[in-house]
Amino acid sequence: MPAGVTLGALGVLGFSFSLPATRLAVAGLDAWFVAFGRAFVAGLLAIAYLALSRAPLPSVTQVRRLLIVALGIVVGFPLLTSLALTTQTSAHGAVVIAVLPMATAIWAVLRASERPPLKFWLASGAGLLAVLAFVATGGGFSGSLSLADGYLLIAVVLCGLGYAEGGALSRELGGARTVCWALVVSLPVTIPISLYTADFSRADTVVWLSFAYVSLISMFLGFFAWYAGLAAGGVAKIGQIQLAQPVLTLLWSALVLGEPVGWPALVTAAVVLVCVVLTQRSRVTSTTTLTAQPVR
C-alpha cells in the first residue's frame, strides 16, 4: 500500500472520533474553550516538537500560508463544530461532514494546483452519495436545517481549505512541521480565548478524557499522519479517504454514545471502500512541480 494512503488512513482513523469526543467535551466545558483550549494545548506540544527537531523558521510567504491553514484547522473547524455539537448529536454532524472530501478536492484544484480527471470526480461523487444516503436513512439525520447545520457547513468549507493549503505546504515543510507551525502562529489568539472561557466547574473524568483526545489526537498527532499523507499522495486523491470518516464516526457514536446504527453501515462501508479504491487509481495531475518532503 502506498505510503500516502497508509498515512492518510491513519489520519482519518484518528479524526473519526473527533465529533463524538467533542460532543462529550462540550457537555462539561464551554464550546469556545473546547475549540481554542485544545489548540492551546496542542500549540504547547508543537513548540516542544519544533524545538527538539530544531526546525528552521518558515519564510514570510510560508507564514502567510500557515495563517490560511490555521484559519481552517485550528480556528474554523474546531470552533464551529464545537458550537454545533452543543445542540446536535455527533451522528447528525456526520451528515454535513460527509461533504468534506469533495470540499477538499475543490480546494485542491484552487489552492494546490491539482487537476483530478473525470473518473476521479465520478468516484468521489458516488462515495459522497453513498455516505449521505446512509446517514440520511440510518439514523444520522432528522429534521430541517438549523443554525447548527450552518455552523457545520461553514466548518466543512474552512476545513477543506485548511487541508488543501496544509497538504500543499507540507511538501515544503513536512507534515508534522506544517501543523506545528500553524498551531504556533495561532497561539496569540488561542491563549487569551482559552483563559477567558475556562470554566471547569462541570467537567468530570469523561469530559477531560474527551478534551485530551481532541487536543492530542484531533488537533496534533492526527495531522502528523494526515498532512504527510496529503503531501505524499496528493491532496485531492488522499482527501477522498475521508469518505470513510462519517461511517466510522457513526460507529463510534453507537459504541460510545449509544446512538443506534443499523446494518446499512456494512453495506455503505463496502461501497465507500470501492469508491476510495477507484479514486486512488485515478491519476491526478498538478500544474506545479513540488518535491514531497519526508515525514519529520
C-alpha positions in Angstrom: 0.0 0.0 0.0 1.4 3.4 -0.9 2.7 5.5 2.0 0.4 8.3 1.2 -2.7 6.1 1.5 -1.4 4.5 4.8 -0.7 7.8 6.4 -4.0 9.3 5.2 -5.9 6.3 6.6 -4.2 6.7 9.9 -5.2 10.4 10.0 -8.8 9.6 9.1 -9.0 7.0 11.8 -7.8 9.5 14.4 -10.2 12.2 13.1 -13.2 9.8 13.1 -13.6 10.0 16.8 -13.3 13.8 16.9 -17.0 14.6 16.8 -18.0 12.1 19.5 -15.2 13.3 21.7 -16.1 16.9 21.1 -19.8 16.1 21.9 -18.6 14.6 25.2 -16.3 17.5 25.9 -18.8 20.3 25.4 -21.2 18.6 27.8 -19.0 19.9 30.7 -16.8 22.6 29.1 -17.6 25.8 27.3 -17.7 25.2 23.5 -15.2 28.1 22.9 -12.8 26.6 25.5 -13.0 23.2 23.8 -12.2 24.7 20.4 -9.4 27.1 21.5 -8.2 25.2 24.5 -7.3 22.1 22.5 -5.4 24.3 20.1 -3.7 26.0 23.1 -2.6 22.6 24.5 -1.5 21.3 21.0 0.3 24.6 20.5 2.5 24.0 23.6 3.2 20.5 22.3 4.1 22.0 18.9 6.6 24.4 20.5 8.3 21.4 22.2 8.4 19.4 18.9 9.8 22.2 16.9 12.4 22.9 19.5 13.5 19.3 19.7 13.6 18.9 16.0 15.4 22.2 15.5 13.0 23.2 12.8 14.1 26.3 10.9 11.8 29.3 10.9 9.3 29.4 8.0 9.6 32.1 5.4 7.3 35.1 5.2 5.4 33.5 2.4 5.1 30.3 4.3 3.8 32.2 7.3 1.1 33.7 5.2 0.1 30.3 4.0 0.2 28.9 7.6 -2.3 31.6 8.6 -4.7 30.1 6.0 -4.0 26.6 7.4 -4.7 27.9 10.9 -8.0 29.6 9.8 -9.2 26.2 8.6 -8.0 23.6 11.0 -7.1 25.5 14.2 -9.9 28.1 14.4 -12.7 27.5 12.0 -13.4 23.8 12.1 -12.9 23.2 15.9 -14.9 26.3 16.9 -17.8 25.8 14.5 -18.2 22.1 15.2 -18.0 22.7 19.0 -20.8 25.3 18.7 -22.8 22.9 16.5 -22.4 19.9 18.9 -23.8 21.8 21.9 -27.2 21.3 20.3 -26.8 18.5 17.8 -25.6 14.9 18.1 -22.4 13.5 16.8 -24.3 11.3 14.3 -26.1 14.4 12.9 -22.8 16.2 12.5 -21.6 13.3 10.3 -24.2 14.2 7.7 -22.6 17.5 6.8 -19.0 16.3 7.4 -19.6 13.8 4.7 -19.1 16.6 2.1 -15.6 17.3 3.4 -13.8 15.1 0.9 -15.5 16.9 -2.0 -14.7 20.3 -0.4 -11.1 19.2 0.0 -10.9 18.2 -3.7 -12.3 21.5 -4.8 -9.8 23.5 -2.7 -7.0 21.2 -4.0 -7.9 22.5 -7.5 -8.0 26.1 -6.3 -5.1 26.2 -3.9 -2.8 23.1 -4.6 -3.0 23.3 -8.4 -4.2 19.7 -8.8 -6.3 18.5 -11.7 -8.2 15.3 -11.0 -9.7 13.5 -14.0 -13.4 13.0 -14.7 -13.4 9.4 -13.3 -12.0 10.8 -10.0 -14.9 13.2 -9.7 -17.4 10.4 -10.6 -15.9 8.0 -8.0 -15.8 10.8 -5.4 -19.4 11.8 -6.1 -20.6 8.2 -5.8 -18.9 7.8 -2.5 -20.4 11.0 -1.3 -23.9 9.9 -2.3 -23.4 6.6 -0.6 -22.4 8.2 2.6 -25.2 10.7 2.5 -27.8 8.0 1.7 -26.5 6.0 4.7 -26.6 8.8 7.2 -29.9 10.0 5.9 -31.6 6.6 6.3 -29.6 5.1 9.1 -30.4 7.5 11.9 -27.7 10.1 11.2 -30.1 12.9 10.1 -33.5 14.1 11.1 -35.4 17.3 11.0 -34.9 20.5 9.0 -31.7 22.6 8.7 -30.8 24.5 11.8 -28.2 27.0 12.9 -26.0 24.1 13.9 -26.1 22.8 10.3 -25.0 26.3 9.2 -22.0 26.1 11.6 -21.2 22.6 10.2 -21.4 23.7 6.6 -19.0 26.7 7.1 -16.8 24.4 9.1 -16.5 22.0 6.2 -15.6 24.8 3.8 -12.9 26.1 6.1 -11.6 22.7 6.9 -11.3 21.8 3.2 -9.3 24.9 2.7 -7.0 24.1 5.7 -6.5 20.6 4.4 -5.6 21.7 0.9 -3.3 24.5 1.8 -1.7 22.4 4.6 -1.2 19.4 2.3 0.5 21.6 -0.4 2.6 23.4 2.2 3.6 20.0 3.7 5.6 19.3 0.5 7.9 22.1 1.6 7.9 21.9 5.4 6.9 18.3 6.1 3.5 17.3 7.6 4.5 17.5 11.3 6.1 20.9 11.0 3.2 22.3 9.0 0.6 21.6 11.6 3.1 22.6 14.4 3.8 26.0 12.9 0.1 26.5 12.2 -0.6 25.9 15.9 2.2 28.2 17.0 1.1 31.2 14.8 -2.4 30.7 16.3 -1.3 31.0 19.9 -1.8 34.8 20.2 -5.5 34.0 19.6 -5.9 30.6 21.2 -4.2 31.5 24.6 -6.4 34.5 25.6 -9.6 33.0 24.4 -8.8 29.7 26.3 -8.1 31.6 29.5 -11.2 33.8 29.2 -13.6 30.9 28.6 -12.1 28.4 31.1 -14.7 27.1 33.5 -14.1 23.7 34.9 -17.0 23.5 37.4 -19.0 20.9 35.3 -16.0 18.9 34.0 -15.7 15.3 35.1 -13.3 12.5 34.1 -15.1 11.7 30.8 -15.1 15.3 29.8 -11.4 15.7 30.5 -10.5 12.4 28.7 -12.5 13.7 25.7 -10.8 17.0 25.8 -7.4 15.3 26.0 -8.3 13.3 22.9 -9.3 16.3 20.7 -6.1 18.1 22.0 -3.6 15.3 21.5 -5.1 13.3 18.5 -7.6 15.5 16.7 -5.5 18.7 16.9 -2.0 17.4 16.9 -0.8 13.8 16.2 -3.6 13.1 13.7 -2.3 15.9 11.5 1.2 14.5 11.5 -0.1 11.5 9.5 -2.7 13.4 7.6 -0.6 16.2 6.2 2.2 13.8 5.4 -0.2 11.6 3.5 -1.7 14.6 1.6 1.9 15.7 0.6 2.9 12.2 -0.5 -0.2 11.1 -2.4 -1.8 14.4 -3.4 -4.4 16.5 -1.7 -7.4 15.6 -3.9 -6.7 11.8 -4.0 -5.8 11.2 -0.4 -8.5 13.5 0.7 -11.1 11.0 -0.6 -10.1 8.6 2.2 -12.2 10.9 4.3 -15.3 9.3 2.7 -14.9 6.6 5.3 -14.9 9.1 8.2 -18.6 9.7 8.5 -19.3 5.9 8.7 -16.6 5.5 11.3 -17.9 8.4 13.2 -21.4 6.9 13.3 -19.9 3.6 14.5 -18.1 5.4 17.3 -21.3 7.3 18.1 -23.1 4.0 18.5 -20.4 2.4 20.6 -19.5 5.3 22.9 -22.7 7.5 22.9 -25.3 4.8 22.5 -26.7 6.2 19.2 -28.3 3.4 17.1 -26.6 2.5 13.9 -28.1 -0.4 11.8 -26.8 -3.0 9.3 -26.7 -0.5 6.4 -23.3 0.6 7.8 -21.7 -2.5 6.5 -23.2 -2.0 3.0 -22.2 1.6 2.9 -18.7 0.8 4.2 -18.3 -1.6 1.3 -19.5 0.9 -1.3 -17.2 3.6 0.2 -14.2 1.2 0.1 -14.8 0.6 -3.6 -15.1 4.4 -4.3 -11.9 5.1 -2.3 -10.1 2.4 -4.3 -11.3 4.0 -7.6 -10.2 7.5 -6.6 -6.7 6.1 -5.6 -6.4 4.5 -9.0 -7.1 7.9 -10.7 -4.0 9.8 -11.8 -4.2 13.4 -10.5 -2.0 15.9 -12.3 -0.6 19.1 -11.0 0.2 22.4 -12.7 3.1 22.9 -10.3 6.1 20.7 -9.5 6.7 20.3 -5.8 9.0 17.9 -4.1 7.5 16.0 -1.2 9.4 16.1 2.0 9.9 13.1 4.3 7.8 12.8 7.5 9.6 14.6 10.3 
